[in-house]
Amino acid sequence: MQVPQGVDADWFDREVPRVTALLDLVALVGRVLVGACRSSGRLALFAAEGLSHIVRPPFYGRMFLRALAEIGYFSLPVVALTAVFTGMVLALQSSTGLSRFSADSAVASLVVLSVTRELGPVLAGLMVAGRVGAAIAAELGTMRVTDQIDALSTLSTNPMKYLVAPRLLAGLIALPLLVVVADILGVMGGFIIATVKLGFNSQTYIANTVNFLQTDDFVSGLVKAAVFGVLITLMGCYQGYNSKGGAQGVGAATTSAVVAASVLILAFDYVLTELFFAR
């Protein structure tokens, strides 16, 4: 670049690269923000269309029942095992910490509060995201790259209504049911460790659990579970529905679905906790 008249050449040679680098950085940030806004807009439109088809006929009941079984029934073993061992570990850890302050009696209340408010819905959501989110993305991604989704449109079947809406509704219903089971088993796991290993009186432990648990604690966990269920199925459907590039694209869509669903679960967990319990 030619040095303008009246401008010191050394200063010009020193400052122009800095300004150019700054402008390149601003351009990069702008491209990232525009790309994020574009992706968020596409996801929002996809979610709105998928959810709208839930309440508009026709409704494919067979696809819904299949998705409900896949998300709920077949995810039950991994969610149950996770909940039981989480409750056991939580009882051990809380007893170790509370014993330093002579507050062993608070173990029951700590376990039931942690499981119902946070650990039950979050861990169940993460387990289902790893299992179901990946499966949905892989199934729809395979259908996309093999032109089966286009074939549905050719046969006058709306792919969003046939493939996406039943899965969104199934996630909305199945995950709260899984969380109910996770809450019960998590509290039971803590009870077993507290009474068998730590020497707590069983009747006192149950009384402390029942007296401390409030309706808001249980309901907030179910609301979180319903939101997480929609997020998991939404990300699986979105990534699979929009995948491209053959087998490699299907693999990338599967990975993106699990990662995005997991991050959204943690982010929405904070937002919902803020809404329910911020004072």
Contacts in CASP RR format, 6 or more apart in sequence:
PFRMAT RR
TARGET T0000
AUTHOR 0000-0000-0000
METHOD contacts of the structure
MODEL  1
MQVPQGVDADWFDREVPRVTALLDLVALVGRVLVGACRSSGRLALFAAEG
LSHIVRPPFYGRMFLRALAEIGYFSLPVVALTAVFTGMVLALQSSTGLSR
FSADSAVASLVVLSVTRELGPVLAGLMVAGRVGAAIAAELGTMRVTDQID
ALSTLSTNPMKYLVAPRLLAGLIALPLLVVVADILGVMGGFIIATVKLGF
NSQTYIANTVNFLQTDDFVSGLVKAAVFGVLITLMGCYQGYNSKGGAQGV
GAATTSAVVAASVLILAFDYVLTELFFAR
1 16 0 8 1.000
3 9 0 8 1.000
3 12 0 8 1.000
3 13 0 8 1.000
4 12 0 8 1.000
42 242 0 8 1.000
43 234 0 8 1.000
43 238 0 8 1.000
46 164 0 8 1.000
46 234 0 8 1.000
46 237 0 8 1.000
46 238 0 8 1.000
46 241 0 8 1.000
47 234 0 8 1.000
47 238 0 8 1.000
49 160 0 8 1.000
49 164 0 8 1.000
50 160 0 8 1.000
50 161 0 8 1.000
50 164 0 8 1.000
50 165 0 8 1.000
50 168 0 8 1.000
51 165 0 8 1.000
51 168 0 8 1.000
51 230 0 8 1.000
53 158 0 8 1.000
53 160 0 8 1.000
53 161 0 8 1.000
53 164 0 8 1.000
53 165 0 8 1.000
54 165 0 8 1.000
54 168 0 8 1.000
54 169 0 8 1.000
56 161 0 8 1.000
58 161 0 8 1.000
59 165 0 8 1.000
59 166 0 8 1.000
60 161 0 8 1.000
60 162 0 8 1.000
60 165 0 8 1.000
60 166 0 8 1.000
61 166 0 8 1.000
63 162 0 8 1.000
63 163 0 8 1.000
63 166 0 8 1.000
63 167 0 8 1.000
64 166 0 8 1.000
64 169 0 8 1.000
64 170 0 8 1.000
66 166 0 8 1.000
67 166 0 8 1.000
67 167 0 8 1.000
67 169 0 8 1.000
67 170 0 8 1.000
67 171 0 8 1.000
67 233 0 8 1.000
68 170 0 8 1.000
68 171 0 8 1.000
68 173 0 8 1.000
68 174 0 8 1.000
70 132 0 8 1.000
70 135 0 8 1.000
70 170 0 8 1.000
71 128 0 8 1.000
71 132 0 8 1.000
71 167 0 8 1.000
71 170 0 8 1.000
71 171 0 8 1.000
71 174 0 8 1.000
71 175 0 8 1.000
71 229 0 8 1.000
71 233 0 8 1.000
72 128 0 8 1.000
72 170 0 8 1.000
72 174 0 8 1.000
72 175 0 8 1.000
72 177 0 8 1.000
72 178 0 8 1.000
75 127 0 8 1.000
75 128 0 8 1.000
75 131 0 8 1.000
75 132 0 8 1.000
75 174 0 8 1.000
75 178 0 8 1.000
76 178 0 8 1.000
76 181 0 8 1.000
78 127 0 8 1.000
78 131 0 8 1.000
79 123 0 8 1.000
79 124 0 8 1.000
79 127 0 8 1.000
79 128 0 8 1.000
79 178 0 8 1.000
79 181 0 8 1.000
79 182 0 8 1.000
80 181 0 8 1.000
80 182 0 8 1.000
80 185 0 8 1.000
82 123 0 8 1.000
82 124 0 8 1.000
82 127 0 8 1.000
82 182 0 8 1.000
83 115 0 8 1.000
83 120 0 8 1.000
83 123 0 8 1.000
83 124 0 8 1.000
83 181 0 8 1.000
83 182 0 8 1.000
83 183 0 8 1.000
83 185 0 8 1.000
83 186 0 8 1.000
84 185 0 8 1.000
84 186 0 8 1.000
84 188 0 8 1.000
84 189 0 8 1.000
85 189 0 8 1.000
86 115 0 8 1.000
86 119 0 8 1.000
86 120 0 8 1.000
86 123 0 8 1.000
86 186 0 8 1.000
87 111 0 8 1.000
87 115 0 8 1.000
87 119 0 8 1.000
87 186 0 8 1.000
87 187 0 8 1.000
87 189 0 8 1.000
87 190 0 8 1.000
87 193 0 8 1.000
88 189 0 8 1.000
88 190 0 8 1.000
88 192 0 8 1.000
88 193 0 8 1.000
90 110 0 8 1.000
90 111 0 8 1.000
90 114 0 8 1.000
90 115 0 8 1.000
90 119 0 8 1.000
90 186 0 8 1.000
90 190 0 8 1.000
91 107 0 8 1.000
91 111 0 8 1.000
91 189 0 8 1.000
91 190 0 8 1.000
91 191 0 8 1.000
91 193 0 8 1.000
91 194 0 8 1.000
91 198 0 8 1.000
92 193 0 8 1.000
92 197 0 8 1.000
92 198 0 8 1.000
94 106 0 8 1.000
94 107 0 8 1.000
94 110 0 8 1.000
94 111 0 8 1.000
95 104 0 8 1.000
95 107 0 8 1.000
95 194 0 8 1.000
95 198 0 8 1.000
98 104 0 8 1.000
98 106 0 8 1.000
98 107 0 8 1.000
98 110 0 8 1.000
104 198 0 8 1.000
104 200 0 8 1.000
105 204 0 8 1.000
105 208 0 8 1.000
107 194 0 8 1.000
107 198 0 8 1.000
107 200 0 8 1.000
107 205 0 8 1.000
108 191 0 8 1.000
108 194 0 8 1.000
108 200 0 8 1.000
108 205 0 8 1.000
108 206 0 8 1.000
108 208 0 8 1.000
108 209 0 8 1.000
108 212 0 8 1.000
109 208 0 8 1.000
109 209 0 8 1.000
109 212 0 8 1.000
111 186 0 8 1.000
111 187 0 8 1.000
111 190 0 8 1.000
111 194 0 8 1.000
111 209 0 8 1.000
112 187 0 8 1.000
112 209 0 8 1.000
112 212 0 8 1.000
112 213 0 8 1.000
112 217 0 8 1.000
113 212 0 8 1.000
113 213 0 8 1.000
113 217 0 8 1.000
115 182 0 8 1.000
115 183 0 8 1.000
115 186 0 8 1.000
115 187 0 8 1.000
116 183 0 8 1.000
116 187 0 8 1.000
116 213 0 8 1.000
116 217 0 8 1.000
116 218 0 8 1.000
116 220 0 8 1.000
116 221 0 8 1.000
117 217 0 8 1.000
117 220 0 8 1.000
117 221 0 8 1.000
117 273 0 8 1.000
117 277 0 8 1.000
118 269 0 8 1.000
118 273 0 8 1.000
119 186 0 8 1.000
120 179 0 8 1.000
120 182 0 8 1.000
120 183 0 8 1.000
120 186 0 8 1.000
120 221 0 8 1.000
121 175 0 8 1.000
121 179 0 8 1.000
121 182 0 8 1.000
121 221 0 8 1.000
121 222 0 8 1.000
121 224 0 8 1.000
121 225 0 8 1.000
121 228 0 8 1.000
121 269 0 8 1.000
122 224 0 8 1.000
122 228 0 8 1.000
122 265 0 8 1.000
122 266 0 8 1.000
122 269 0 8 1.000
123 182 0 8 1.000
124 175 0 8 1.000
124 178 0 8 1.000
124 179 0 8 1.000
124 182 0 8 1.000
124 225 0 8 1.000
124 228 0 8 1.000
125 175 0 8 1.000
125 225 0 8 1.000
125 228 0 8 1.000
125 229 0 8 1.000
125 232 0 8 1.000
125 265 0 8 1.000
126 262 0 8 1.000
126 265 0 8 1.000
128 175 0 8 1.000
128 178 0 8 1.000
128 228 0 8 1.000
128 229 0 8 1.000
128 232 0 8 1.000
129 228 0 8 1.000
129 232 0 8 1.000
129 235 0 8 1.000
129 258 0 8 1.000
129 261 0 8 1.000
129 262 0 8 1.000
129 265 0 8 1.000
130 258 0 8 1.000
130 261 0 8 1.000
130 262 0 8 1.000
132 232 0 8 1.000
132 233 0 8 1.000
133 232 0 8 1.000
133 233 0 8 1.000
133 235 0 8 1.000
133 236 0 8 1.000
133 257 0 8 1.000
133 258 0 8 1.000
133 261 0 8 1.000
134 236 0 8 1.000
134 254 0 8 1.000
134 257 0 8 1.000
134 258 0 8 1.000
136 167 0 8 1.000
136 233 0 8 1.000
136 236 0 8 1.000
136 237 0 8 1.000
136 240 0 8 1.000
136 257 0 8 1.000
137 235 0 8 1.000
137 236 0 8 1.000
137 237 0 8 1.000
137 239 0 8 1.000
137 240 0 8 1.000
137 243 0 8 1.000
137 250 0 8 1.000
137 253 0 8 1.000
137 254 0 8 1.000
137 256 0 8 1.000
137 257 0 8 1.000
137 258 0 8 1.000
138 240 0 8 1.000
138 250 0 8 1.000
138 251 0 8 1.000
138 253 0 8 1.000
138 254 0 8 1.000
139 240 0 8 1.000
140 149 0 8 1.000
140 163 0 8 1.000
140 236 0 8 1.000
140 237 0 8 1.000
140 240 0 8 1.000
140 241 0 8 1.000
140 243 0 8 1.000
141 239 0 8 1.000
141 240 0 8 1.000
141 241 0 8 1.000
141 243 0 8 1.000
141 249 0 8 1.000
141 250 0 8 1.000
141 253 0 8 1.000
142 148 0 8 1.000
142 250 0 8 1.000
143 149 0 8 1.000
143 163 0 8 1.000
144 240 0 8 1.000
144 241 0 8 1.000
144 242 0 8 1.000
144 243 0 8 1.000
144 244 0 8 1.000
145 243 0 8 1.000
145 244 0 8 1.000
145 245 0 8 1.000
145 246 0 8 1.000
145 247 0 8 1.000
145 249 0 8 1.000
145 250 0 8 1.000
149 159 0 8 1.000
149 163 0 8 1.000
149 241 0 8 1.000
152 158 0 8 1.000
152 159 0 8 1.000
152 162 0 8 1.000
152 163 0 8 1.000
153 159 0 8 1.000
159 241 0 8 1.000
163 237 0 8 1.000
163 241 0 8 1.000
164 237 0 8 1.000
164 241 0 8 1.000
167 233 0 8 1.000
167 237 0 8 1.000
168 230 0 8 1.000
168 233 0 8 1.000
168 234 0 8 1.000
168 237 0 8 1.000
170 233 0 8 1.000
171 229 0 8 1.000
171 230 0 8 1.000
171 232 0 8 1.000
171 233 0 8 1.000
172 226 0 8 1.000
172 229 0 8 1.000
172 230 0 8 1.000
174 229 0 8 1.000
175 225 0 8 1.000
175 226 0 8 1.000
175 228 0 8 1.000
175 229 0 8 1.000
175 232 0 8 1.000
176 222 0 8 1.000
176 225 0 8 1.000
176 226 0 8 1.000
178 225 0 8 1.000
179 221 0 8 1.000
179 222 0 8 1.000
179 224 0 8 1.000
179 225 0 8 1.000
180 222 0 8 1.000
183 218 0 8 1.000
183 221 0 8 1.000
187 209 0 8 1.000
191 202 0 8 1.000
191 205 0 8 1.000
191 206 0 8 1.000
191 209 0 8 1.000
194 200 0 8 1.000
194 205 0 8 1.000
195 201 0 8 1.000
195 202 0 8 1.000
195 205 0 8 1.000
216 276 0 8 1.000
220 272 0 8 1.000
220 273 0 8 1.000
220 276 0 8 1.000
220 277 0 8 1.000
223 272 0 8 1.000
223 276 0 8 1.000
224 268 0 8 1.000
224 269 0 8 1.000
224 272 0 8 1.000
227 268 0 8 1.000
227 272 0 8 1.000
228 265 0 8 1.000
228 268 0 8 1.000
228 269 0 8 1.000
231 261 0 8 1.000
231 264 0 8 1.000
231 265 0 8 1.000
231 268 0 8 1.000
232 261 0 8 1.000
232 265 0 8 1.000
235 256 0 8 1.000
235 257 0 8 1.000
235 260 0 8 1.000
235 261 0 8 1.000
235 264 0 8 1.000
236 253 0 8 1.000
236 257 0 8 1.000
236 261 0 8 1.000
238 257 0 8 1.000
239 253 0 8 1.000
239 254 0 8 1.000
239 256 0 8 1.000
239 257 0 8 1.000
239 260 0 8 1.000
240 250 0 8 1.000
240 253 0 8 1.000
240 254 0 8 1.000
240 257 0 8 1.000
242 253 0 8 1.000
243 249 0 8 1.000
243 250 0 8 1.000
243 251 0 8 1.000
243 252 0 8 1.000
243 253 0 8 1.000
END
